Amino acid sequence: MNKPKISIRVKLILLYSLTILIPVIIIAFVMPAYYVKIITKETEKLTDATLIGLTENIQTYLDDLERVTISPYTNNDVMNSLKQKARGVNSPLDPYSKFKADYTLYHTLPSLLVNLRKDILGTLLVAIDGSVYYNDSSSQLTETRNAYPYTEQNWYREAVAANGRVAFVNVHPQDYLKLTAVPEVFSVARLIKDPDSKQPLAVIMADADTIILDRIVRQISVNADSFVTITDKDQRLIYSNTNLSHEALNQFLKNPTNNDFNQHSYVAVSREISTSSWKITVWLSKAELASKTHWMRLTGAIFAAAGVVLTFFLFLAYSRTLLTPFKEMIGVMRQVQLGNMNKRFSVRGQDEIAQLGTVLNKMISQLDELITNEYLNKLKLRNAEFRALQSQIHPHFLYNTLNAFVSLNRKGEHALLERAILSLSGMLRYFLTSHDSCSLEEEFSSIHKYGELMSIRFSDRLQINITLAPELAPIYIPKLLIQPLVENAIIHGVEPCEHPCMVEVSAQMAPDSDNGESFVIRISDNGLGFDTSVHIDDQHIGLSNVKERLALAFPDKHEFVLVSSPGQGTTITITISLNKEELAP
């Protein structure tokens, strides 16, 4: 009589039905996790409601700082003095007018700030003529530093960029004051403008100590292990009611839903102050929230321990026959992972494990075939992309070169014409070869011929310096990788200029790095230059082609840096971090 076949699934169901596994999971994990989730959500709602009031208090303080910056507009004498200062930039003031303007700014302006908040550290005013006036709220005779570059500071530039609107300045040092210890403050700045002519008159900035934030944050009640942080728009720490390092803050900001600090995990509840883009965050300790369900976890742990002991003895007798085939499968999978695609599982019996082994063997065979086909297709696609990108590079300078030949012939400069024709023929022979790569020596030789043609065309307006380190000569790169960049430098940088220009092309070894040997290719000119913030790929096709070919030839192993500004020329730096052996064809 044949025994009925029992599948592995039925055996597992019968086995686990004899245990308390399902009740243990529900009691030990599901219910506590559910209650912790409910408590966490309710705590987040209450904390968020509290943050609404807290952000309003901080906003009120920032509004008070903002009102400080409007003070000059409330006094005609102060505004007239600032206007005289502005006029003095173009035409010097007479001694009396200058004395009267300085007296008003030194005495009248501070009187406007007397009745404002006492926790404002001070107010700095920089007139358009460079005069500096500082009012210390603590009535100390604090002096400003001489020869300090006020107009070059970020807070000054932010105020000018705001064009009369308030600018919330991030945390910065008070290094413009003569203090023994330079504190860090946050500020509100504004550009003071002439109400009639709209011309800038001065920049005023009110400084506040971050300690005022501690008084405001104390209004919120948090648990012992929870804490509060305030960060600016650049995610820099402004305030924290605990000893939080910048490294820990960066870790919190990267993953705010799962953070560890002082051996505790936290949940973040945040609110943003819209006008200043500050963010107030309360970090709630998960441990404190979970402690409310501690008794449930303890009961679940007891049930779990009992279930583990019971199932251990039940599985002990059956584990060998059940786990041995799976261990063999894991061994086969590891061999396949190491690249041994000939490894197969020995199928025994007709149960689900045997069926799984058969499917595994079939999958390995199909995977081997798929990898082989995919590898060949990738090679074909890569070669096709190289050739497609290379075919986009046309020597469109040919028309101008031929015109230059005609001009040389008419002038009777036959020797120079013969040398130019030889350079052009050498370049065309290099362009039309079917190789996808070339040595740096061949590429620089082609650039040298191109430079001779361009020197004939532009005469004294162009000088080309080409430098190639001898040890880099045999290194291989994609063909026509550098030539389009040199052509761009001449066509877009030199040709529109009226003054003589220089184009420098070099390839040098870079300092040793952790990634192996590196070399740097640099193309620079002192020509017209351009604004790099403008989208340039449509107008400079050569740049786009070079970037695409670099991405194909050296994926994740190159760096392309373009630096340019109008009237200052352009510099392109290509760093390739590959060993010479890897670069060889």
C-alpha positions as CSV (number, residue, x, y, z in Angstrom):
1,M,0.0,0.0,0.0
2,N,1.4,3.3,-1.1
3,K,1.8,6.0,1.6
4,P,0.2,9.4,0.8
5,K,2.7,12.0,-0.3
6,I,2.8,15.0,2.0
7,S,4.3,18.1,0.6
8,I,6.8,20.3,2.5
9,R,4.2,23.0,2.8
10,V,1.7,20.7,4.6
11,K,4.5,19.4,6.9
12,L,5.4,23.0,7.9
13,I,1.7,23.9,8.5
14,L,1.2,20.8,10.7
15,L,4.5,21.6,12.5
16,Y,3.7,25.2,13.3
17,S,0.1,24.4,14.2
18,L,1.5,22.4,17.1
19,T,3.3,25.5,18.4
20,I,2.2,28.9,19.6
21,L,4.1,30.8,16.9
22,I,1.2,32.8,15.6
23,P,0.0,33.9,19.0
24,V,3.6,34.7,19.9
25,I,4.0,36.9,16.9
26,I,0.8,38.8,17.6
27,I,1.4,39.3,21.3
28,A,5.2,39.9,21.2
29,F,5.5,42.1,18.1
30,V,2.3,43.1,16.3
31,M,0.3,44.5,19.3
32,P,3.2,46.5,20.9
33,A,4.3,47.8,17.5
34,Y,0.7,48.9,16.8
35,Y,0.3,50.7,20.1
36,V,3.7,52.3,19.8
37,K,2.7,53.6,16.3
38,I,-0.6,55.1,17.7
39,I,1.3,56.7,20.6
40,T,3.9,58.1,18.2
41,K,1.3,59.6,15.9
42,E,-0.6,61.2,18.7
43,T,2.7,62.6,20.2
44,E,3.7,64.0,16.8
45,K,0.3,65.7,16.4
46,L,0.6,67.4,19.9
47,T,4.2,68.3,19.2
48,D,3.3,69.8,15.8
49,A,0.5,71.9,17.4
50,T,3.1,73.2,20.0
51,L,5.5,74.0,17.2
52,I,2.9,76.3,15.6
53,G,3.1,78.6,18.6
54,L,6.8,78.3,18.9
55,T,7.4,79.3,15.3
56,E,5.1,82.3,15.8
57,N,7.2,83.4,18.7
58,I,10.4,83.1,16.7
59,Q,8.7,84.9,13.8
60,T,7.7,87.7,16.1
61,Y,11.4,88.1,17.2
62,L,12.5,88.1,13.6
63,D,9.9,90.7,12.8
64,D,11.3,92.9,15.6
65,L,14.8,92.5,14.0
66,E,13.3,93.4,10.7
67,R,11.7,96.6,12.1
68,V,15.2,97.6,13.3
69,T,16.3,97.7,9.7
70,I,13.5,100.1,8.8
71,S,14.5,102.7,11.4
72,P,16.5,105.0,9.1
73,Y,13.3,105.6,7.0
74,T,11.5,107.0,10.1
75,N,13.9,110.0,10.5
76,N,14.4,112.7,7.8
77,D,17.7,113.8,9.2
78,V,19.1,110.3,9.0
79,M,17.9,109.9,5.4
80,N,19.3,113.3,4.4
81,S,22.6,112.4,5.9
82,L,22.7,109.1,4.0
83,K,21.8,111.0,0.8
84,Q,24.7,113.5,1.4
85,K,27.0,110.5,1.9
86,A,25.9,109.0,-1.4
87,R,26.4,112.3,-3.2
88,G,29.9,112.6,-1.7
89,V,30.9,109.5,-3.6
90,N,30.9,111.5,-6.9
91,S,31.7,115.0,-5.5
92,P,33.4,115.5,-2.2
93,L,31.4,117.2,0.5
94,D,32.5,120.4,2.2
95,P,33.8,119.9,5.8
96,Y,30.6,121.3,7.4
97,S,28.3,119.0,5.4
98,K,30.4,116.0,6.1
99,F,30.6,116.9,9.9
100,K,26.8,117.4,10.0
101,A,26.1,114.0,8.2
102,D,28.5,112.1,10.5
103,Y,27.1,113.8,13.6
104,T,23.5,112.7,12.6
105,L,24.5,109.1,12.0
106,Y,26.6,108.9,15.1
107,H,24.0,110.5,17.5
108,T,20.5,110.6,15.9
109,L,20.5,107.1,14.4
110,P,21.3,105.4,17.8
111,S,18.5,107.3,19.4
112,L,16.0,105.6,17.0
113,L,17.1,102.2,18.4
114,V,16.9,103.1,22.2
115,N,13.4,101.9,22.8
116,L,13.7,98.6,20.7
117,R,14.4,95.2,22.2
118,K,17.3,95.1,24.6
119,D,18.3,91.5,23.5
120,I,19.4,92.8,20.1
121,L,23.2,92.9,20.3
122,G,23.8,95.8,18.0
123,T,23.1,97.5,14.7
124,L,25.7,98.0,11.9
125,L,25.2,100.5,9.2
126,V,27.6,100.7,6.1
127,A,27.0,103.8,4.1
128,I,27.5,103.7,0.3
129,D,30.7,105.8,0.6
130,G,32.2,103.2,2.9
131,S,31.5,104.9,6.2
132,V,30.7,102.5,9.0
133,Y,28.5,103.2,12.1
134,Y,27.8,100.7,14.9
135,N,25.4,101.0,17.7
136,D,25.9,98.6,20.6
137,S,22.6,97.8,22.5
138,S,24.5,97.1,25.7
139,S,25.8,100.7,25.7
140,Q,29.4,99.5,25.4
141,L,31.8,101.5,23.2
142,T,32.4,98.7,20.8
143,E,34.5,99.7,17.8
144,T,34.4,98.4,14.3
145,R,37.6,97.1,12.6
146,N,39.5,99.3,10.2
147,A,40.1,98.3,6.6
148,Y,37.5,95.5,6.9
149,P,36.0,94.4,3.5
150,Y,32.4,95.0,4.4
151,T,31.2,95.0,0.8
152,E,32.7,91.6,0.2
153,Q,30.8,89.8,3.0
154,N,28.0,87.5,2.2
155,W,25.5,89.4,4.4
156,Y,26.3,92.6,2.5
157,R,25.8,90.9,-0.8
158,E,22.5,89.2,0.3
159,A,21.2,92.6,1.4
160,V,22.1,94.2,-1.9
161,A,20.5,91.3,-3.8
162,A,17.3,91.6,-1.8
163,N,17.1,95.2,-3.3
164,G,15.3,96.8,-0.3
165,R,13.5,93.7,1.0
166,V,14.6,92.1,4.2
167,A,17.4,89.5,4.0
168,F,17.7,86.9,6.7
169,V,21.4,86.3,7.2
170,N,22.7,82.8,8.3
171,V,24.8,82.3,11.3
172,H,28.1,84.3,10.9
173,P,30.9,85.6,13.2
174,Q,31.0,89.2,14.4
175,D,34.6,89.5,13.1
176,Y,33.9,93.1,12.0
177,L,34.0,94.3,15.6
178,K,37.1,94.7,17.9
179,L,36.2,92.0,20.4
180,T,38.5,89.6,22.3
181,A,36.2,86.7,21.6
182,V,34.3,86.7,18.3
183,P,30.8,85.4,18.9
184,E,28.5,83.9,16.2
185,V,25.2,85.7,15.6
186,F,22.3,85.6,13.2
187,S,21.2,88.8,11.6
188,V,18.6,90.6,9.5
189,A,19.9,93.0,6.8
190,R,18.4,95.5,4.4
191,L,19.5,97.8,1.7
192,I,18.5,101.4,2.4
193,K,17.4,103.1,-0.7
194,D,16.5,106.7,-1.6
195,P,12.7,106.8,-1.6
196,D,12.7,109.3,-4.5
197,S,15.6,108.2,-6.8
198,K,15.6,104.5,-5.7
199,Q,19.4,104.7,-5.5
200,P,21.2,102.7,-2.8
201,L,22.3,104.7,0.3
202,A,23.5,102.1,2.8
203,V,23.2,98.6,4.2
204,I,21.9,98.2,7.7
205,M,22.2,94.9,9.7
206,A,20.8,94.0,13.1
207,D,22.6,91.3,15.0
208,A,21.1,88.9,17.6
209,D,22.6,86.4,19.9
210,T,21.4,82.8,19.5
211,I,20.9,82.6,23.3
212,I,17.5,84.3,22.8
213,L,16.3,81.2,21.0
214,D,16.9,79.2,24.2
215,R,14.4,81.4,26.0
216,I,11.8,80.8,23.3
217,V,12.4,77.0,23.1
218,R,12.0,76.6,26.8
219,Q,8.3,77.2,26.2
220,I,7.9,73.7,24.7
221,S,7.9,70.7,27.1
222,V,9.8,67.7,25.9
223,N,10.8,64.5,27.6
224,A,14.3,64.0,29.1
225,D,15.7,62.1,26.1
226,S,14.0,64.3,23.5
227,F,15.5,67.6,22.3
228,V,15.0,70.5,20.0
229,T,17.1,71.9,17.1
230,I,16.9,75.0,14.9
231,T,18.7,75.0,11.6
232,D,19.0,77.7,8.9
233,K,18.2,77.4,5.2
234,D,21.7,75.8,4.6
235,Q,21.0,73.2,7.3
236,R,23.6,74.6,9.6
237,L,22.9,74.3,13.3
238,I,21.7,77.6,14.9
239,Y,20.5,76.3,18.2
240,S,20.2,73.0,20.1
241,N,19.1,72.4,23.7
242,T,21.5,69.4,24.0
243,N,25.1,68.9,23.2
244,L,24.7,68.0,19.5
245,S,27.7,68.0,17.3
246,H,27.7,69.0,13.6
247,E,28.5,65.4,12.7
248,A,25.4,64.1,14.6
249,L,23.3,66.9,13.0
250,N,24.3,65.9,9.5
251,Q,23.5,62.3,10.3
252,F,20.0,63.4,11.5
253,L,19.4,65.5,8.4
254,K,20.4,62.7,6.0
255,N,17.9,60.2,7.5
256,P,15.5,62.1,9.8
257,T,13.2,59.0,10.2
258,N,15.8,56.7,11.7
259,N,18.5,58.4,13.8
260,D,20.7,57.3,16.6
261,F,22.2,59.7,19.1
262,N,23.4,58.9,22.7
263,Q,22.2,55.3,22.1
264,H,18.6,56.4,21.4
265,S,16.5,56.4,18.2
266,Y,14.4,59.5,17.3
267,V,11.4,60.6,15.3
268,A,11.5,64.1,13.8
269,V,8.7,66.6,13.9
270,S,9.5,69.8,12.0
271,R,8.1,73.3,11.2
272,E,9.5,75.9,8.9
273,I,9.5,79.6,9.4
274,S,8.5,80.8,5.9
275,T,10.1,84.2,5.9
276,S,13.6,83.1,7.0
277,S,13.5,79.4,5.8
278,W,14.6,78.3,9.3
279,K,13.4,74.9,10.4
280,I,12.5,74.0,14.0
281,T,12.7,70.3,14.7
282,V,11.7,68.3,17.8
283,W,13.4,65.0,18.0
284,L,11.1,62.6,20.0
285,S,12.9,59.6,21.6
286,K,11.5,56.3,20.4
287,A,12.6,54.7,23.6
288,E,10.4,56.9,25.7
289,L,7.4,56.2,23.4
290,A,8.1,52.5,23.5
291,S,8.5,52.3,27.3
292,K,4.7,52.7,27.6
293,T,4.2,49.3,26.1
294,H,7.1,47.7,28.0
295,W,4.8,45.2,29.9
296,M,3.4,44.0,26.6
297,R,6.8,43.4,25.2
298,L,7.8,41.5,28.4
299,T,4.8,39.2,28.1
300,G,5.5,38.7,24.4
301,A,9.1,37.8,25.2
302,I,8.0,35.1,27.7
303,F,5.7,33.6,25.1
304,A,8.4,33.9,22.4
305,A,11.0,32.1,24.6
306,A,8.6,29.2,25.4
307,G,7.7,28.9,21.7
308,V,11.4,28.9,20.7
309,V,12.2,26.1,23.2
310,L,9.2,24.0,22.0
311,T,10.0,24.5,18.3
312,F,13.6,23.8,18.8
313,F,13.1,20.2,19.8
314,L,10.4,19.7,17.1
315,F,12.8,20.9,14.4
316,L,15.8,19.2,15.7
317,A,14.7,15.8,14.4
318,Y,13.6,17.1,11.1
319,S,16.2,19.8,10.3
320,R,18.7,17.5,8.6
321,T,16.4,16.1,6.0
322,L,14.9,19.5,5.4
323,L,17.9,21.8,5.4
324,T,20.6,19.7,3.7
325,P,19.1,20.2,0.2
326,F,18.8,23.9,0.8
327,K,22.4,24.1,1.9
328,E,23.4,22.3,-1.3
329,M,21.4,24.9,-3.3
330,I,23.1,27.7,-1.4
331,G,26.5,26.2,-2.3
332,V,25.5,26.0,-6.0
333,M,24.3,29.6,-5.9
334,R,27.6,30.7,-4.4
335,Q,29.6,28.9,-7.1
336,V,27.5,30.6,-9.7
337,Q,28.0,33.9,-8.0
338,L,31.7,33.4,-8.3
339,G,31.4,32.7,-12.0
340,N,31.2,28.9,-12.2
341,M,28.2,28.6,-14.5
342,N,28.7,24.8,-14.9
343,K,27.7,24.0,-11.3
344,R,24.3,22.2,-11.0
345,F,22.2,20.9,-8.1
346,S,21.8,17.1,-7.7
347,V,18.1,16.5,-7.9
348,R,16.7,13.7,-5.6
349,G,13.1,12.6,-5.2
350,Q,9.9,14.3,-6.5
351,D,8.9,16.7,-3.8
352,E,8.9,20.5,-3.8
353,I,12.6,20.6,-3.1
354,A,13.4,18.4,-6.1
355,Q,11.2,20.7,-8.2
356,L,13.0,23.7,-6.9
357,G,16.3,22.1,-7.7
358,T,15.2,21.4,-11.3
359,V,14.0,25.0,-11.7
360,L,17.3,26.2,-10.2
361,N,19.3,24.2,-12.7
362,K,17.2,25.5,-15.6
363,M,17.6,29.1,-14.3
364,I,21.4,28.8,-14.2
365,S,21.4,27.5,-17.8
366,Q,19.2,30.4,-19.0
367,L,21.2,32.9,-17.0
368,D,24.5,31.6,-18.6
369,E,23.0,32.1,-22.0
370,L,21.5,35.5,-21.1
371,I,24.8,36.8,-19.8
372,T,26.7,35.7,-22.9
373,N,24.2,37.3,-25.2
374,E,24.0,40.5,-23.1
375,Y,27.8,40.8,-23.0
376,L,28.0,40.6,-26.8
377,N,25.1,43.1,-27.2
378,K,26.8,45.5,-24.9
379,L,30.0,45.3,-26.8
380,K,28.2,46.0,-30.1
381,L,26.2,48.8,-28.6
382,R,29.4,50.4,-27.1
383,N,31.2,50.3,-30.4
384,A,28.2,51.7,-32.2
385,E,27.9,54.6,-29.7
386,F,31.6,55.4,-30.1
387,R,31.3,55.5,-33.8
388,A,28.1,57.5,-33.7
389,L,29.6,60.1,-31.4
390,Q,32.8,60.2,-33.5
391,S,30.9,60.7,-36.7
392,Q,29.3,63.9,-35.2
393,I,32.7,65.6,-35.2
394,H,33.1,67.4,-38.6
395,P,36.1,69.6,-39.5
396,H,33.8,72.5,-40.2
397,F,36.8,74.8,-40.1
398,L,37.6,73.4,-43.6
399,Y,35.8,76.2,-45.4
400,N,37.7,78.9,-43.6
401,T,41.0,77.0,-44.1
402,L,40.5,76.7,-47.9
403,N,39.7,80.4,-48.0
404,A,43.0,81.1,-46.2
405,F,44.8,78.9,-48.9
406,V,43.3,81.1,-51.6
407,S,44.5,84.2,-49.8
408,L,48.0,82.8,-49.5
409,N,48.1,81.8,-53.2
410,R,47.0,85.3,-54.2
411,K,49.8,86.8,-52.0
412,G,52.3,84.5,-53.6
413,E,53.4,82.9,-50.3
414,H,53.8,79.5,-51.9
415,A,56.1,78.0,-49.3
416,L,53.7,78.8,-46.5
417,L,50.8,77.5,-48.7
418,E,52.7,74.2,-49.2
419,R,53.2,73.8,-45.4
420,A,49.6,74.6,-44.7
421,I,48.4,72.0,-47.3
422,L,50.6,69.4,-45.8
423,S,49.2,70.2,-42.3
424,L,45.7,69.9,-43.6
425,S,46.3,66.6,-45.4
426,G,47.9,65.2,-42.2
427,M,44.8,66.2,-40.2
428,L,42.4,64.8,-42.7
429,R,44.3,61.5,-42.8
430,Y,44.1,61.4,-39.0
431,F,40.4,62.2,-39.1
432,L,39.5,59.5,-41.6
433,T,41.2,56.6,-40.0
434,S,38.9,53.9,-38.7
435,H,40.5,53.5,-35.3
436,D,38.3,54.5,-32.3
437,S,41.3,55.4,-30.1
438,C,44.7,56.9,-30.5
439,S,47.7,57.8,-28.4
440,L,48.1,61.2,-26.8
441,E,51.1,61.7,-29.0
442,E,49.0,61.3,-32.1
443,E,46.2,63.5,-30.8
444,F,48.6,66.3,-29.9
445,S,50.3,65.9,-33.3
446,S,46.9,66.5,-34.9
447,I,46.3,69.5,-32.6
448,H,49.7,70.9,-33.6
449,K,48.8,70.7,-37.3
450,Y,45.5,72.3,-36.6
451,G,47.3,75.1,-34.7
452,E,49.5,75.8,-37.7
453,L,46.4,76.2,-39.9
454,M,44.8,78.5,-37.3
455,S,48.0,80.5,-36.9
456,I,48.0,81.1,-40.7
457,R,44.4,82.2,-40.6
458,F,44.7,84.6,-37.6
459,S,48.3,85.6,-38.0
460,D,49.6,87.7,-35.0
461,R,46.2,87.5,-33.3
462,L,46.8,83.9,-32.2
463,Q,49.6,82.1,-30.3
464,I,49.3,78.4,-29.5
465,N,51.4,76.6,-26.9
466,I,51.2,72.8,-26.8
467,T,52.9,70.7,-24.0
468,L,52.8,67.0,-23.6
469,A,54.6,65.1,-20.9
470,P,56.9,62.4,-22.5
471,E,55.6,59.7,-20.1
472,L,52.0,60.3,-21.3
473,A,52.8,60.0,-25.1
474,P,51.8,56.3,-25.4
475,I,48.6,56.5,-23.3
476,Y,45.5,55.9,-25.4
477,I,42.3,58.0,-25.4
478,P,39.3,58.2,-27.7
479,K,40.3,59.8,-31.0
480,L,39.4,63.5,-31.5
481,L,38.7,63.9,-27.8
482,I,40.8,67.1,-27.3
483,Q,40.7,68.6,-30.8
484,P,37.0,69.8,-30.6
485,L,37.8,71.7,-27.3
486,V,40.8,73.4,-29.0
487,E,38.6,74.3,-31.9
488,N,35.9,75.7,-29.6
489,A,38.5,77.8,-27.8
490,I,39.7,79.4,-31.1
491,I,36.3,79.8,-32.8
492,H,34.3,81.0,-29.8
493,G,37.0,82.5,-27.6
494,V,39.7,83.9,-29.9
495,E,37.9,84.8,-33.2
496,P,35.5,87.3,-31.7
497,C,38.3,89.1,-29.8
498,E,40.2,92.1,-31.3
499,H,43.3,91.7,-29.1
500,P,46.0,89.0,-29.5
501,C,45.1,85.8,-27.7
502,M,46.9,82.7,-26.5
503,V,45.6,79.1,-26.4
504,E,47.5,76.6,-24.2
505,V,47.0,72.8,-24.5
506,S,48.8,70.5,-22.0
507,A,48.8,67.0,-20.7
508,Q,50.6,66.4,-17.4
509,M,50.7,63.7,-14.7
510,A,48.5,64.5,-11.7
511,P,49.6,63.9,-8.1
512,D,49.2,60.3,-6.9
513,S,45.7,59.5,-5.6
514,D,44.0,56.6,-3.9
515,N,42.5,55.5,-7.2
516,G,45.8,54.9,-8.9
517,E,47.7,57.0,-11.5
518,S,45.9,60.1,-12.9
519,F,46.7,62.5,-15.6
520,V,45.3,66.0,-16.4
521,I,44.5,67.4,-19.8
522,R,44.0,71.2,-19.7
523,I,42.8,73.6,-22.5
524,S,42.8,77.3,-21.7
525,D,42.5,80.6,-23.5
526,N,42.4,84.3,-22.6
527,G,39.7,85.0,-25.2
528,L,36.1,86.2,-25.0
529,G,34.8,83.7,-22.4
530,F,31.1,83.2,-21.6
531,D,28.6,82.8,-18.8
532,T,28.7,79.2,-17.6
533,S,25.2,79.6,-16.0
534,V,23.7,79.7,-19.5
535,H,22.8,76.4,-21.2
536,I,25.6,76.0,-23.8
537,D,25.2,72.4,-25.2
538,D,23.1,73.6,-28.2
539,Q,25.7,76.2,-29.1
540,H,28.8,74.3,-28.4
541,I,28.3,70.8,-29.8
542,G,31.9,69.9,-29.3
543,L,31.5,70.2,-25.5
544,S,28.5,67.9,-25.6
545,N,30.3,65.3,-27.7
546,V,33.4,65.3,-25.5
547,K,31.3,64.8,-22.4
548,E,29.4,61.9,-23.9
549,R,32.5,60.2,-25.2
550,L,34.2,60.6,-21.8
551,A,31.2,59.0,-20.1
552,L,31.3,56.1,-22.5
553,A,35.1,55.6,-22.4
554,F,35.7,56.2,-18.7
555,P,32.5,55.8,-16.8
556,D,32.8,57.1,-13.2
557,K,36.6,57.4,-13.7
558,H,36.9,60.9,-15.1
559,E,36.2,64.5,-14.1
560,F,35.3,67.3,-16.5
561,V,35.5,70.9,-15.2
562,L,34.8,74.0,-17.2
563,V,35.6,77.5,-15.8
564,S,34.8,80.6,-17.7
565,S,33.5,84.2,-17.3
566,P,32.9,86.9,-19.8
567,G,36.1,88.7,-20.7
568,Q,38.3,86.4,-18.6
569,G,38.8,83.5,-21.0
570,T,38.0,79.8,-20.6
571,T,39.7,76.8,-19.0
572,I,38.7,73.2,-19.4
573,T,40.3,70.5,-17.1
574,I,39.9,66.8,-17.8
575,T,41.2,64.4,-15.1
576,I,41.3,60.7,-15.9
577,S,41.9,58.3,-13.0
578,L,43.0,55.2,-14.8
579,N,46.3,53.2,-14.9
580,K,48.3,53.2,-18.1
581,E,47.6,49.5,-18.6
582,E,43.8,50.2,-18.4
583,L,44.1,53.0,-21.0
584,A,46.0,50.8,-23.6
585,P,43.8,49.6,-26.4
